[in-house]
Amino acid sequence: MGIDTREHKYYATSASPYEKLQVLEPEDKPFSPADRIRAMTAPLLSWYDSHARILPWREQPQPYRVWISEIMLQQTRVEAVKPYFNRFMEELPDVRALAQVEEERLLKLWEGLGYYNRARNLKKAAQVMTEKYGGCPPDSFEELKKLPGIGSYTAGAIASIAYNIPVPAVDGNVLRVISRVLASQEDILKQSVKRKMEEYLKEAMPKDRASAFNQGLIETGAIVCVPNGEPKCRECPLASVCLGRKQGLLDTIPYKAPKKPRKVEERTVLLLEAEDRIALEKRPDKGLLASLYQFPNVEGSLTKDDVRKALTLKGAEVEHIQPAGKAKHIFSHVEWHMTGYRVSLKNFPAGQYLFVQRQELKEKYPVPNAFSAYIKLINGES
Ligand code: ADE
């Protein structure tokens, strides 16, 4: 039998600068994992009520805004998401606008966030929402999960944050917090580990405060039980129930089984310039960075002489070639190690590339972050 925290003793701890409600763990009867998760609820909610950051999607948690923010937050940090989110909402304020946007414009709005299929799935899901759900994300965890790009985390986040439906939303932040609280040294990348946590959380979640409960966990993971560096246990509302802390295991939890090393690909990137324009080409419509624009590039790390020999420019003459430095970009399964050259041309080659102005490069064509070092260079920013 689990302990019902509502009947249990609470006290305000003086060990922390925050007023929090903590549940006492009986000396003679240690908490089971389910008890421990239940014991987190009161201090977590009390902390979240007074410490939640003010964020644009939190202030106005309409389903569309919650959905877009959650997909963006899977890509990068809160601070980096804010300008993307605000720009996106300005240009595509609702599901219908997103359903109708041109793909290239959508990719431009997403430029720099990475995993561009996430943006494409947003549009696909918006089309379904328009046709089937009256232009709004559905108010059901199961229906949300059927939509393109929406898995159990995102469905849980939209359902709980926008509709206060009591379902868990377990992302990397929550996996870290819960595995530490439970002192679990199991691999957090395993589906079975995540599912077990979802069960505990679903059972412990107060049915009328699903939004605050899930966001409280995410927030604790983001700003207290941080992913890099020392966890800030002195500020943590869960410190007194945290078994990982008690057992001195915070350095080794969360545990992730080692992944196989990424493949390294050497590439030579060519910044072909003529009359103040720069050459772009469109990537194939399948595979890595599908349909995005890039600077022409070839396999291998070429020398300046190799570049001169390798260039086949229809009818254009090379004025000079200058090294443009090395850059590295890490994708999930592959790393690009790039060697750049700036190549000035006396005239445009016939029909081979798209020669665009700098302004168009900035505003129109979506170019992935992998090339950002070279974009900075040609814009004189590095
Ligand atoms: N990271 C993922 N989801 C989040 C949210 N709703 N608020 C803050 N950080 C998050």
Boltz pocket constraint, residues with backbone or C-beta under 6 A from the ligand:
constraints:
  - pocket:
      binder: B
      contacts: [[A, 69], [A, 70], [A, 73], [A, 74], [A, 78], [A, 171], [A, 215], [A, 218], [A, 219], [A, 222]]
      max_distance: 6.0
